[in-house]
Amino acid sequence: MSLDSETTAWISGFASGVATCSVGLYLLHRRAQRRSEPALVDDDGTAIPIE
């Protein structure tokens, strides 16, 4: 199967967009996880949940 340059460029752009979207979702997920962790940690490493 032979692809012309326009089709190849479209496929490349589409793959790049999918990768960018995946990275964005990953970063949002990481930020949400970080937000749910306790905000305070004692000097000895004990987590203090915020209520």
C-alpha positions in Angstrom: 0.0 0.0 0.0 1.4 3.4 -1.0 0.5 6.6 0.8 0.9 10.0 -0.6 2.7 12.7 1.4 -0.6 14.4 2.5 -1.9 11.2 4.0 1.4 10.4 5.7 1.4 13.9 7.2 -2.2 13.5 8.4 -1.4 10.1 10.0 1.7 11.6 11.7 -0.2 14.6 13.0 -3.0 12.4 14.3 -0.5 10.1 16.1 1.1 13.2 17.6 -2.2 14.5 18.8 -3.1 11.2 20.4 0.2 11.1 22.2 -0.2 14.7 23.4 -3.7 13.9 24.7 -2.4 10.9 26.5 0.3 12.9 28.2 -2.2 15.5 29.2 -4.6 13.0 30.8 -1.6 11.3 32.6 -0.6 14.7 34.1 -4.2 15.5 35.2 -4.4 12.1 36.8 -1.1 12.7 38.7 -2.3 16.1 39.9 -5.6 14.6 41.1 -3.7 11.9 43.0 -1.4 14.5 44.6 -4.4 16.6 45.7 -5.9 13.6 47.6 -2.8 12.9 49.7 -2.5 14.4 53.2 -1.3 18.0 53.1 0.8 17.9 56.3 3.7 15.7 57.2 5.3 15.7 60.6 9.1 16.0 61.0 9.3 12.2 61.6 7.4 11.5 58.4 4.0 10.9 60.0 1.2 12.0 57.7 -1.5 14.3 59.2 -4.8 14.1 57.3 -6.6 17.4 56.8 -10.2 17.2 57.9 
